[in-house]
């Protein structure tokens, strides 16, 4: 029996551009199973980031239906979506989005603190995840004391430490050199294998696309093709 994590039907999102209404998403139908490793590919403006924002509850469709982990995303209030993100979703951003005044341990532990975990437990778990991403010994370094690749690894550890159902990554290798980017994707594939965490990654980086287990190509706000690799 299929264990569907994401179900999108006829999802549309429009933006006003002067007197024109532009369709960023134009009737997206999508089904993603729990434990999948998905890459969204397509040119800039194809709708990848807009779709990620929908999946992350950061924006709402203008039409259609969207459910994640059995929850109707359109029926939620703003506060309910924030709570859902906290307990079910992890995010890896192109710009890392680490808190500059916190060290690596504190950045990873921040979401755990919001979830109500006590300090000793959340710091122990943060250190475990920093070790998993190859950053043992970096626990007390602030973002400005780390390279871009190290900061992105902290972001991955932060995204995964809270045990999310779904990790969303928007161009995670865009600010990294090719070697560091490939290493990051290998790490995410490994975590998908070991933890069965579902990943949906938006990118036009060939190395990221090559890492896909399911490749969804988008064009003009629509799903053009779905390939299981």
N, CA and C of each residue as an Amber inpcrd file, in Angstrom:
protein
   687
   0.8330000  -1.1990000   0.0000000   0.0000000   0.0000000   0.0000000
   0.8690000   1.2520000   0.0000000   0.5750000   2.2040000  -0.8560000
   1.3440000   3.4280000  -0.9580000   1.1280000   4.2980000   0.2740000
   2.2270000   4.9130000   0.7400000   2.1590000   5.8300000   1.8710000
   2.3990000   7.2390000   1.3210000   1.3400000   7.8990000   0.9300000
   1.4440000   9.2030000   0.2930000   1.6600000  10.2910000   1.3420000
   2.7200000  11.0630000   1.1830000   3.0070000  12.1510000   2.1050000
   2.4580000  13.4820000   1.5820000   2.5870000  13.7040000   0.2680000
   2.1560000  14.9680000  -0.3480000   1.1520000  14.6760000  -1.4410000
   0.0370000  15.3930000  -1.4260000  -0.9570000  15.2830000  -2.4910000
  -1.3800000  16.6880000  -2.8980000  -1.1110000  17.0350000  -4.1480000
  -1.5160000  18.3380000  -4.6960000  -2.3960000  18.0840000  -5.9180000
  -3.5080000  18.7850000  -5.9810000  -4.4340000  18.6280000  -7.1060000
  -4.8770000  20.0040000  -7.6020000  -4.5260000  20.2900000  -8.8550000
  -4.9750000  21.5280000  -9.4900000  -4.5060000  22.7940000  -8.7950000
  -3.2990000  22.7510000  -8.2160000  -2.8090000  23.8950000  -7.4420000
  -2.4440000  25.0580000  -8.3720000  -3.0000000  26.2160000  -8.0760000
  -2.7150000  27.4230000  -8.8450000  -2.3050000  28.5540000  -7.9000000
  -1.3770000  29.3860000  -8.3860000  -0.9730000  30.5780000  -7.6330000
  -0.7090000  31.7020000  -8.6260000  -1.4010000  32.8070000  -8.4340000
  -1.2950000  33.9470000  -9.3430000  -0.6410000  35.1200000  -8.6240000
   0.1230000  35.8930000  -9.3880000   0.7060000  37.1360000  -8.8950000
   0.3250000  38.2650000  -9.8360000   0.0800000  39.4260000  -9.2500000
  -0.2290000  40.6020000 -10.0590000   1.0620000  41.2170000 -10.5730000
   1.0940000  41.4960000 -11.8710000   2.2210000  42.1750000 -12.4980000
   1.6650000  43.3440000 -13.3010000   1.5530000  44.4830000 -12.6300000
   0.8750000  45.6060000 -13.2600000  -0.5930000  45.2890000 -13.4210000
  -1.0890000  45.3770000 -14.6370000  -2.4870000  45.0720000 -14.9070000
  -2.6860000  43.6030000 -15.2460000  -1.5880000  42.8680000 -15.3380000
  -1.6590000  41.4550000 -15.7170000  -1.6180000  40.5660000 -14.4810000
  -2.2240000  39.4050000 -14.5990000  -2.1580000  38.3840000 -13.5480000
  -1.3350000  37.2240000 -14.1050000  -0.2030000  36.9590000 -13.4670000
   0.7430000  35.9440000 -13.9320000   0.5610000  34.6710000 -13.1140000
   0.4930000  33.5320000 -13.8030000   0.3350000  32.2390000 -13.1310000
   1.7090000  31.6720000 -12.7900000   2.0990000  31.7540000 -11.5130000
   3.3500000  31.1360000 -11.0710000   3.1940000  29.6200000 -11.0070000
   2.0180000  29.1640000 -10.6010000   1.6450000  27.7490000 -10.6630000
   0.3150000  27.6690000 -11.4000000   0.2450000  26.7780000 -12.3850000
  -0.9220000  26.7520000 -13.2670000  -1.5150000  25.3460000 -13.3510000
  -2.0650000  24.8920000 -12.2100000  -2.7220000  23.5870000 -12.2030000
  -1.7780000  22.4370000 -11.9430000  -1.0290000  22.5110000 -10.8400000
  -0.0440000  21.4720000 -10.5160000  -0.7310000  20.2800000  -9.8560000
  -0.5070000  19.0920000 -10.4110000  -0.9350000  17.8230000  -9.8220000
   0.3240000  17.0620000  -9.4200000   0.3530000  16.5970000  -8.1750000
   1.5780000  15.9990000  -7.6710000   1.2550000  15.0120000  -6.5600000
   1.9580000  13.8850000  -6.5750000   1.8330000  12.9010000  -5.5000000
   3.2310000  12.4190000  -5.1490000   3.6250000  12.5810000  -3.8790000
   4.9600000  12.1890000  -3.4330000   4.8210000  11.2650000  -2.2270000
   5.4540000  10.1190000  -2.3140000   5.3650000   9.1360000  -1.2370000
   6.3480000   9.4480000  -0.1190000   6.0110000   8.9940000   1.0790000
   6.9000000   9.1320000   2.2340000   8.2120000   8.3970000   1.9470000
   9.3330000   9.0300000   2.2680000  10.6420000   8.4310000   2.0400000
  11.2240000   8.7120000   0.6760000  10.5490000   9.5030000  -0.1510000
  11.0440000   9.8190000  -1.4940000  12.1990000  10.8200000  -1.4270000
  12.9800000  10.8340000  -2.5020000  14.0590000  11.8220000  -2.6550000
  13.8330000  12.4730000  -4.0110000  13.2370000  13.6570000  -3.9750000
  12.7170000  14.3070000  -5.1730000  13.5010000  15.5720000  -5.4830000
  13.8430000  15.7560000  -6.7540000  14.4120000  17.0180000  -7.2130000
  13.4340000  17.6780000  -8.1740000  13.1240000  18.9540000  -7.9050000
  12.3340000  19.7720000  -8.8160000  13.3010000  20.5300000  -9.7110000
  13.2330000  20.2650000 -11.0110000  14.1250000  20.9220000 -11.9680000
  13.3130000  21.8300000 -12.8860000  14.0040000  22.7720000 -13.4820000
  13.3370000  23.6850000 -14.4050000  14.0360000  25.0320000 -14.4110000
  13.7890000  25.7950000 -15.4520000  14.4150000  27.1100000 -15.5690000
  13.9240000  28.0430000 -14.4700000  14.6730000  29.1260000 -14.2560000
  14.2200000  30.1710000 -13.3490000  12.8610000  30.6810000 -13.8230000
  11.9070000  30.7810000 -12.8980000  10.5720000  31.2160000 -13.2660000
   9.6260000  30.0880000 -13.6310000  10.1050000  28.8330000 -13.5220000
   9.2600000  27.6930000 -13.8900000   8.2450000  27.3420000 -12.8030000
   8.4520000  27.8810000 -11.5830000   7.5060000  27.6260000 -10.5020000
   8.0590000  26.7910000  -9.3640000   9.3590000  26.4540000  -9.4140000
   9.9490000  25.5650000  -8.4000000   9.8440000  26.1510000  -6.9920000
  10.3270000  27.3810000  -6.8420000  10.3320000  27.9980000  -5.5130000
   8.9180000  28.2600000  -5.0200000   8.0320000  28.6750000  -5.9130000
   6.6350000  28.9010000  -5.5160000   6.0230000  27.6070000  -4.9970000
   6.3070000  26.4870000  -5.6710000   5.7800000  25.2030000  -5.2110000
   6.3610000  24.8300000  -3.8540000   7.6660000  25.0470000  -3.6570000
   8.2610000  24.7710000  -2.3480000   7.5930000  25.5980000  -1.2610000
   7.3100000  26.8720000  -1.5690000   6.6440000  27.7280000  -0.5870000
   5.2600000  27.1860000  -0.2260000   4.5650000  26.6140000  -1.2000000
   3.2640000  25.9910000  -0.9250000   3.4300000  24.7640000  -0.0290000
   4.4040000  23.9260000  -0.3730000   4.6250000  22.7050000   0.3990000
   5.0630000  23.0290000   1.8270000   5.7550000  24.1610000   1.9960000
   6.2220000  24.5510000   3.3120000   5.2300000  25.3740000   4.1060000
   4.0400000  25.6070000   3.5350000   3.0490000  26.3970000   4.2460000
   3.4340000  27.8540000   4.3830000   4.3910000  28.3140000   3.5590000
   4.8010000  29.7130000   3.5860000   3.9000000  30.5770000   2.7140000
   3.1230000  29.9400000   1.8580000   2.1900000  30.6330000   0.9770000
   1.0020000  29.7070000   0.7540000  -0.1040000  30.2730000   0.2710000
  -1.3240000  29.4930000   0.0570000  -1.7120000  29.5220000  -1.4190000
  -2.1870000  28.3980000  -1.9490000  -2.6730000  28.3900000  -3.3300000
  -3.9150000  29.2720000  -3.4900000  -4.1020000  29.7740000  -4.6930000
  -5.3320000  30.5020000  -5.0180000  -6.4450000  29.5480000  -5.4310000
  -6.0560000  28.3550000  -5.8330000  -7.0410000  27.3410000  -6.2250000
  -6.3960000  25.9680000  -6.0940000  -7.2400000  24.9310000  -5.9900000
  -6.7590000  23.5680000  -5.8890000  -6.7490000  23.0740000  -4.4600000
  -6.1730000  21.8830000  -4.2540000  -6.0960000  21.2800000  -2.9260000
  -4.6730000  20.8180000  -2.6600000  -4.2750000  20.8570000  -1.3820000
  -2.9230000  20.4570000  -0.9980000  -2.9600000  19.8670000   0.4010000
  -2.5030000  18.6210000   0.5260000  -2.3990000  18.0060000   1.8430000
  -1.0010000  17.4380000   2.0350000  -0.5080000  17.5450000   3.2680000
   0.8020000  17.0160000   3.6390000   0.6380000  16.2370000   4.9360000
   1.1320000  15.0150000   4.9240000   1.0070000  14.1320000   6.1000000
  -0.4380000  14.0510000   6.5690000  -1.3580000  14.0370000   5.6070000
  -2.7740000  13.9070000   5.9140000  -3.4450000  15.1740000   6.3900000
  -2.7110000  16.3010000   6.3930000  -3.2610000  17.5620000   6.8690000
  -3.6210000  18.4660000   5.6880000  -4.8170000  19.0240000   5.7240000
  -5.2720000  19.9460000   4.6840000  -4.6180000  21.3090000   4.9080000
  -3.6500000  21.6590000   4.0690000  -2.9030000  22.9010000   4.2600000
  -3.7720000  24.1400000   4.0380000  -4.8180000  24.0200000   3.2200000
  -5.6610000  25.1770000   2.9380000  -6.6360000  25.4690000   4.0680000
  -6.9120000  24.4590000   4.8910000  -7.8660000  24.6530000   5.9820000
  -7.2180000  25.2520000   7.2210000  -5.8920000  25.3450000   7.2320000
  -5.1880000  25.8230000   8.4130000  -5.1670000  27.3500000   8.4860000
  -5.1930000  27.8660000   9.7090000  -4.9450000  29.2860000   9.9390000
  -3.4390000  29.5490000   9.8450000  -3.0530000  30.8130000   9.8580000
  -1.6350000  31.1660000   9.8320000  -0.9100000  30.5340000  11.0170000
  -1.5100000  30.6070000  12.2020000  -0.8970000  30.0330000  13.4020000
  -0.7860000  28.5150000  13.3080000  -1.8050000  27.8900000  12.7500000
  -1.7730000  26.4270000  12.6030000  -0.6900000  26.0070000  11.6090000
  -0.5200000  26.7710000  10.5430000   0.5480000  26.4470000   9.5840000
   1.9200000  26.6010000  10.2320000   2.0890000  27.6300000  11.0710000
   3.3660000  27.8200000  11.7700000   3.6490000  26.6370000  12.6930000
   2.6330000  26.1700000  13.4010000   2.8070000  25.0120000  14.2650000
   3.1130000  23.7530000  13.4780000   2.4650000  23.6030000  12.3270000
   2.7110000  22.4420000  11.4780000   4.1550000  22.4600000  10.9790000
   4.6410000  23.6250000  10.5440000   6.0290000  23.7240000  10.0820000
   6.9980000  23.3380000  11.1970000   6.7310000  23.8060000  12.4040000
   7.6300000  23.5620000  13.5250000   7.7840000  22.0750000  13.8130000
   6.7060000  21.3230000  13.7100000   6.7280000  19.9220000  14.1270000
   6.8590000  18.9160000  12.9810000   6.6700000  19.3540000  11.7370000
   6.6500000  18.3880000  10.6300000   7.6120000  18.6890000   9.4890000
   8.1210000  19.9320000   9.3970000   8.9130000  20.3330000   8.2340000
  10.2940000  20.8200000   8.6340000  11.2620000  20.5570000   7.7530000
  12.6050000  21.1120000   7.8960000  12.9500000  21.8780000   6.6300000
  13.7050000  22.9650000   6.7780000  14.0270000  23.8110000   5.6340000
  15.5410000  23.9800000   5.5010000  16.0230000  23.8930000   4.2510000
  17.4170000  24.2150000   3.9280000  17.3680000  25.2910000   2.8510000
  17.8400000  26.4910000   3.1960000  17.7340000  27.6260000   2.2900000
  19.0460000  27.8800000   1.5590000  18.9340000  28.5230000   0.4060000
  20.1030000  28.8850000  -0.3850000  21.0650000  29.7610000   0.4250000
  20.5200000  30.6640000   1.2360000  21.3390000  31.6120000   1.9940000
  21.6090000  31.1340000   3.4210000  21.3760000  29.8440000   3.6870000
  21.6510000  29.1930000   4.9720000  20.6650000  29.6100000   6.0720000
  20.4380000  30.9260000   6.2210000  19.4950000  31.4490000   7.2320000
  19.8400000  31.0130000   8.6480000  21.1350000  30.9470000   8.9400000
  21.5640000  30.6900000  10.3090000  21.4630000  31.9850000  11.1150000
  21.2930000  31.8440000  12.4270000  21.2410000  33.0110000  13.3070000
  22.6810000  33.3980000  13.6320000  23.0740000  34.5920000  13.2070000
  24.4890000  34.9700000  13.2120000  25.1100000  35.0080000  14.6090000
  24.3200000  35.3460000  15.6320000  24.8800000  35.4980000  16.9870000
  24.9270000  34.1720000  17.7370000  24.3970000  33.1040000  17.1520000
  24.4020000  31.7890000  17.8020000  25.4910000  30.9130000  17.1920000
  26.0770000  30.0400000  17.9950000  27.0530000  29.1010000  17.4450000
  26.3340000  27.9310000  16.7760000  27.1220000  27.0070000  16.2230000
  26.5370000  25.8990000  15.4630000  25.5950000  25.0670000  16.3290000
  26.0330000  24.7320000  17.5470000  25.1880000  23.9400000  18.4530000
  23.8700000  24.6700000  18.7190000  23.9520000  25.9520000  19.0190000
  22.7580000  26.7370000  19.3530000  21.8290000  26.8870000  18.1600000
  22.4000000  27.0130000  16.9470000  21.5660000  27.0960000  15.7540000
  20.7820000  25.8110000  15.5360000  21.4450000  24.6720000  15.6830000
  20.7670000  23.3860000  15.4880000  19.7200000  23.1740000  16.5770000
  20.0320000  23.6120000  17.8050000  19.1400000  23.3780000  18.9460000
  17.9510000  24.3290000  18.9810000  17.9790000  25.3790000  18.1630000
  16.9540000  26.4200000  18.2730000  15.5420000  25.8780000  18.0270000
  15.3800000  25.0840000  16.9680000  14.0610000  24.5210000  16.6780000
  13.6260000  23.5880000  17.7950000  14.5750000  22.8330000  18.3470000
  14.2570000  21.9310000  19.4590000  13.8040000  22.7140000  20.6860000
  14.4040000  23.8880000  20.8840000  13.9690000  24.7560000  21.9840000
  12.5280000  25.2140000  21.7690000  12.2030000  25.5940000  20.5240000
  10.8360000  26.0200000  20.2240000   9.8400000  24.8840000  20.4400000
  10.3060000  23.6460000  20.2400000   9.4430000  22.4890000  20.4450000
   9.2920000  22.1400000  21.9280000  10.0650000  22.7950000  22.7900000
   9.9150000  22.5780000  24.2270000  10.8910000  21.5960000  24.8410000
  11.9090000  21.1690000  24.0870000  12.8830000  20.2190000  24.6270000
  13.7930000  20.9170000  25.6330000  14.1590000  20.2210000  26.7200000
  15.0170000  20.8460000  27.7280000  16.4290000  21.0400000  27.1860000
  17.1720000  21.9700000  27.8200000  18.4610000  22.4160000  27.2890000
  19.4600000  21.2830000  27.1290000  19.6230000  20.4480000  28.1640000
  20.6130000  19.3680000  28.1090000  20.3120000  18.4190000  26.9530000
  19.0530000  18.0230000  26.7990000  18.6770000  17.0780000  25.7610000
  18.8540000  17.6810000  24.3700000  18.4450000  18.9510000  24.2090000
  18.5360000  19.5330000  22.8630000  19.9780000  19.7800000  22.4530000
  20.8680000  20.1200000  23.4180000  22.2700000  20.3100000  23.0670000
  22.9330000  18.9670000  22.7430000  22.5670000  17.9100000  23.4630000
  23.1060000  16.5840000  23.1440000  22.6820000  16.1500000  21.7420000
  21.3950000  16.3830000  21.4200000  20.9080000  15.9990000  20.0980000
  21.5550000  16.8510000  19.0140000  21.7400000  18.1350000  19.2790000
  22.4020000  19.0140000  18.3170000  23.8180000  18.5310000  18.0290000
  24.5460000  18.1460000  19.0640000  25.9120000  17.6530000  18.8720000
  25.9220000  16.3610000  18.0750000  24.9440000  15.4840000  18.3070000
  24.8530000  14.2420000  17.5380000  24.6610000  14.5360000  16.0520000
  23.7990000  15.5080000  15.7470000  23.5370000  15.8210000  14.3380000
  24.7080000  16.5520000  13.6980000  25.3960000  17.3850000  14.4430000
  26.5980000  18.0200000  13.8950000  27.6490000  16.9640000  13.5740000
  27.7340000  15.9360000  14.4050000  28.6630000  14.8370000  14.1080000
  28.2360000  14.0930000  12.8430000  26.9390000  13.8740000  12.6730000
  26.4410000  13.1620000  11.4910000  26.7830000  13.9010000  10.2020000
  26.8140000  15.2440000  10.2660000  27.1160000  16.0150000   9.0480000
  28.5990000  16.3840000   8.9700000  29.4170000  15.7460000   9.8060000
  30.8650000  15.9250000   9.7190000  31.4020000  17.1730000  10.3690000
  30.7120000  17.6830000  11.3960000  31.1370000  18.9290000  12.0310000
  31.4420000  18.7660000  13.5260000  31.8890000  17.5930000  13.9300000
  32.3740000  17.4440000  15.3060000  33.5580000  18.3940000  15.5030000
  33.5590000  19.1020000  16.6370000  34.6030000  20.0790000  16.8950000
  34.2490000  21.4890000  16.4680000  33.1150000  21.6330000  15.7450000
  32.6760000  22.9520000  15.2860000  31.4990000  23.4860000  16.1010000
  31.1580000  22.8020000  17.1900000  29.9390000  23.1130000  17.9300000
  29.8700000  24.5710000  18.3910000  31.0010000  25.1520000  18.7610000
  30.9970000  26.4970000  19.3410000  31.3780000  27.5840000  18.3400000
  31.4760000  27.2200000  17.0730000  31.7970000  28.2310000  16.0610000
  30.5270000  28.9270000  15.5770000  30.6110000  30.2320000  15.4620000
  29.5110000  31.0080000  14.9050000  29.5690000  30.9550000  13.3800000
  28.4820000  31.3020000  12.7040000  28.4770000  31.2470000  11.2380000
  29.6340000  31.9950000  10.5820000  30.0330000  33.1610000  11.1340000
  31.1140000  33.9260000  10.5110000  32.4830000  33.2860000  10.7110000
  32.5360000  32.1900000  11.4520000  33.7780000  31.4570000  11.6660000
  33.8100000  30.1530000  10.8680000  32.8320000  29.9860000   9.9630000
  32.7360000  28.7680000   9.1570000  32.6580000  29.1120000   7.6830000
  33.0730000  28.1550000   6.8520000  32.9520000  28.3200000   5.4030000
  31.4990000  28.1640000   4.9830000  31.2060000  28.4890000   3.7190000
  29.8530000  28.3190000   3.2060000  29.3790000  26.8810000   3.2950000
  30.2610000  25.9410000   2.9500000  29.8820000  24.5370000   3.0110000
  29.5960000  24.0760000   4.4260000  30.3960000  24.5720000   5.3830000
  30.1630000  24.2140000   6.7800000  28.8550000  24.8110000   7.2860000
  28.5620000  26.0510000   6.9020000  27.2960000  26.6640000   7.2940000
  26.1080000  25.8870000   6.7300000  26.2280000  25.4260000   5.4770000
  25.1230000  24.6820000   4.8870000  24.9370000  23.3450000   5.5860000
  26.0300000  22.7490000   6.0620000  25.9100000  21.5070000   6.8260000
  25.2170000  21.7460000   8.1660000  25.4810000  22.8740000   8.7860000
  24.7530000  23.2320000  10.0030000  23.2670000  23.3640000   9.6860000
  22.9610000  23.9850000   8.5400000  21.5580000  24.1480000   8.1390000
  20.8790000  22.7990000   7.9270000  21.6150000  21.8370000   7.3450000
  21.0590000  20.4940000   7.1470000  20.8290000  19.8200000   8.4990000
  21.7970000  19.9390000   9.4040000  21.6410000  19.3620000  10.7460000
  20.4420000  19.9730000  11.4570000  20.2780000  21.2860000  11.3430000
  19.1320000  21.9620000  11.9630000  17.8180000  21.4550000  11.3790000
  17.7890000  21.2710000  10.0550000  16.5650000  20.8130000   9.3940000
  16.1740000  19.4130000   9.8300000  17.1660000  18.5760000  10.1380000
  16.8890000  17.1660000  10.4120000  16.7890000  16.8320000  11.8960000
  17.3370000  17.6830000  12.7620000  17.4120000  17.3470000  14.1840000
  16.0470000  17.1240000  14.8190000  15.0470000  17.8560000  14.3430000
  13.7170000  17.7490000  14.9500000  12.8970000  16.5860000  14.4010000
  13.4880000  15.7640000  13.5230000  12.7890000  14.5960000  12.9990000
  11.5950000  14.9340000  12.1230000  11.7650000  15.8130000  11.1240000
  10.6220000  16.2270000  10.2960000  10.1340000  15.1180000   9.3730000
   8.8620000  15.2120000   8.9700000   8.3350000  14.3140000   7.9440000
   8.9250000  14.6470000   6.5770000   9.2250000  15.9330000   6.3850000
   9.5920000  16.4200000   5.0560000  10.6530000  17.5010000   5.1840000
  11.7220000  17.3920000   4.3720000  12.7400000  18.4340000   4.2830000
  12.6410000  19.0960000   2.9140000  12.5300000  20.4180000   2.9250000
  12.4390000  21.2040000   1.6960000  13.7260000  22.0040000   1.5420000
  14.3450000  21.9110000   0.3730000  15.6090000  22.6110000   0.1320000
  15.5060000  23.4140000  -1.1630000  15.7970000  24.7130000  -1.0780000
  15.7090000  25.6060000  -2.2370000  17.1120000  25.9970000  -2.6830000
  17.5460000  25.4540000  -3.8130000  18.8750000  25.7220000  -4.3830000
  19.9660000  25.6030000  -3.3080000  20.0650000  24.4540000  -2.6320000
  20.9850000  24.3500000  -1.4950000  22.4530000  24.4280000  -1.8660000
  22.8140000  24.2180000  -3.1470000  24.2240000  24.2500000  -3.5500000
  24.6020000  25.5380000  -4.2610000  23.6900000  26.4970000  -4.3500000
  23.9150000  27.6770000  -5.1920000  25.1360000  28.4850000  -4.7710000
  25.4430000  28.5270000  -3.4740000  26.5680000  29.3320000  -2.9880000
  27.7950000  28.4960000  -2.6510000  27.8190000  27.2470000  -3.1450000
  28.9080000  26.3420000  -2.8040000  29.7400000  26.0080000  -4.0320000
  31.0250000  25.6880000  -3.8180000  31.8400000  25.1930000  -4.9280000
  31.3700000  23.7870000  -5.2850000  31.7930000  23.2980000  -6.4430000
  31.2540000  22.0360000  -6.9690000  31.5560000  20.8580000  -6.0410000
  32.7620000  20.8100000  -5.4800000  33.1170000  19.6920000  -4.5960000
  32.2540000  19.6920000  -3.3380000  32.0930000  20.8720000  -2.7230000
  31.2910000  20.9730000  -1.5080000  29.8240000  20.6700000  -1.8070000
  29.3450000  21.1380000  -2.9610000  27.9630000  20.8700000  -3.3470000
  27.6990000  19.3850000  -3.5300000  28.6200000  18.7020000  -4.1980000
  28.4530000  17.2640000  -4.4020000  28.5210000  16.5100000  -3.0740000
  29.3870000  16.9600000  -2.1760000  29.4800000  16.3410000  -0.8530000
  28.1860000  16.5240000  -0.0690000  27.5910000  17.7170000  -0.1840000
  26.3290000  17.9790000   0.5090000  25.2200000  17.0830000  -0.0170000
  25.1440000  16.9130000  -1.3400000  24.0960000  16.0700000  -1.9060000
  24.2930000  14.6070000  -1.5180000  25.5620000  14.1670000  -1.4550000
  25.8310000  12.7940000  -1.0130000  25.3570000  12.6010000   0.4250000
  25.5630000  13.6190000   1.2490000  25.1130000  13.5530000   2.6370000
  23.5930000  13.4540000   2.7130000  22.8940000  14.2550000   1.9410000
  21.4330000  14.2400000   1.9730000  20.8870000  12.9150000   1.4520000
  21.5260000  12.3640000   0.4230000  21.1110000  11.0390000  -0.0630000
  21.3260000   9.9770000   1.0140000  22.4530000  10.0660000   1.7200000
  22.7500000   9.1090000   2.7860000  21.6960000   9.1940000   3.8910000
  21.3230000  10.4210000   4.2730000  20.3140000  10.5930000   5.3180000
  18.9470000  10.1000000   4.8530000  18.6630000  10.2530000   3.5820000
  17.4260000   9.7090000   3.0180000  17.4390000   8.1830000   3.1130000
  18.5850000   7.5690000   2.8100000  18.7190000   6.1070000   2.9050000
  18.5570000   5.6250000   4.3410000  19.2460000   6.2950000   5.2630000
  19.3330000   5.7980000   6.6370000  18.0900000   6.1260000   7.4610000
  17.5090000   7.2870000   7.2350000  16.4010000   7.7570000   8.0720000
  15.0520000   7.7330000   7.3610000  15.0620000   7.4700000   6.0440000
  13.8420000   7.4960000   5.2210000  13.1310000   8.8480000   5.2930000
  13.9130000   9.9080000   5.5600000  13.3570000  11.2570000   5.5390000
  13.0390000  11.6480000   4.1070000  11.8880000  12.2500000   3.8940000
  11.4800000  12.6830000   2.5600000  12.1360000  14.0170000   2.2420000
  12.7820000  14.0990000   1.0810000  13.4090000  15.3360000   0.6180000
  12.7280000  15.8090000  -0.6610000  12.4600000  17.1000000  -0.7400000
  12.0600000  17.7420000  -1.9890000  12.9980000  18.9270000  -2.1770000
  13.7830000  18.8950000  -3.2510000  14.8590000  19.8580000  -3.4720000
  14.6280000  20.5690000  -4.8050000  14.5760000  21.8840000  -4.7820000
  14.4410000  22.6710000  -6.0110000  15.8180000  23.1250000  -6.4670000
  16.1690000  22.8380000  -7.7150000  17.4980000  23.2110000  -8.1930000
  17.5820000  23.1300000  -9.7090000  18.5140000  23.9200000 -10.2670000
  18.8770000  23.7280000 -11.6730000  20.3490000  23.3090000 -11.7880000
  20.9670000  22.9320000 -10.6440000  22.3470000  22.4640000 -10.6080000
  22.3940000  21.0280000 -11.1460000  23.1910000  20.7630000 -12.1950000
  23.2630000  19.4130000 -12.7670000  23.6450000  18.3410000 -11.7460000
  24.5180000  18.6860000 -10.7800000  24.9140000  17.6990000  -9.7700000
  23.7470000  17.3370000  -8.8710000  22.9190000  18.3110000  -8.5340000
  21.7420000  18.0360000  -7.7100000  20.7490000  17.1930000  -8.4950000
  20.5300000  17.5650000  -9.7480000  19.6020000  16.8130000 -10.6000000
  20.0660000  15.3650000 -10.7440000  21.3940000  15.1720000 -10.8640000
  21.9350000  13.8120000 -11.0020000  21.7320000  12.9890000  -9.7460000
  21.5190000  13.6430000  -8.5850000  21.3370000  12.9150000  -7.3310000
  19.9000000  12.4430000  -7.1320000  18.9860000  12.8620000  -8.0000000
  17.5570000  12.5990000  -7.8010000  17.2250000  11.1180000  -7.8920000
  16.2910000  10.6970000  -7.0540000  15.6720000   9.3860000  -7.2180000
  14.3490000   9.5300000  -7.9660000  13.7020000  10.6740000  -7.7760000
  12.5510000  11.0540000  -8.5960000  12.8110000  12.4650000  -9.1030000
  12.7370000  12.6440000 -10.4150000  12.9900000  13.9500000 -11.0330000
  11.6880000  14.5030000 -11.5860000  11.2860000  15.6560000 -11.0410000
  10.0860000  16.3420000 -11.5180000  10.5300000  17.5960000 -12.2540000
  10.2280000  17.6700000 -13.5200000  10.6030000  18.8270000 -14.3380000
   9.4090000  19.7580000 -14.4640000   9.6590000  21.0430000 -14.1760000
   8.5900000  22.0440000 -14.2450000   8.8610000  23.0390000 -15.3690000
   7.7860000  23.5160000 -15.9530000   7.8900000  24.5460000 -16.9970000
   6.6090000  25.3760000 -16.9860000   6.7880000  26.7030000 -16.9650000
   5.6570000  27.6280000 -17.0310000   4.5990000  27.3230000 -15.9730000
   5.0440000  26.9860000 -14.7700000   4.1250000  26.7700000 -13.6740000
   3.3980000  25.4460000 -13.6770000   3.8370000  24.5210000 -14.5250000
   3.1940000  23.2120000 -14.6180000   4.2330000  22.1010000 -14.4740000
   3.7700000  20.9280000 -14.0400000   4.6160000  19.7530000 -14.0150000
   4.6780000  19.1960000 -15.4340000   5.8750000  19.2380000 -16.0170000
   6.0620000  18.7700000 -17.3950000   6.2890000  17.2580000 -17.4490000
   7.0500000  16.7310000 -16.4760000   7.3090000  15.2920000 -16.4760000
   7.7100000  14.8450000 -15.0780000   7.4850000  13.5590000 -14.7900000
   7.8970000  12.9100000 -13.5520000   8.6170000  11.6270000 -13.9350000
   9.9030000  11.5070000 -13.5080000  10.6750000  10.3120000 -13.8300000
  11.2350000   9.7050000 -12.5610000  10.9960000   8.4120000 -12.3790000
  11.6160000   7.6680000 -11.2850000  12.9170000   7.0620000 -11.7950000
  14.0210000   7.4030000 -11.1380000  15.3510000   7.0360000 -11.6530000
  15.9670000   5.9170000 -10.8330000
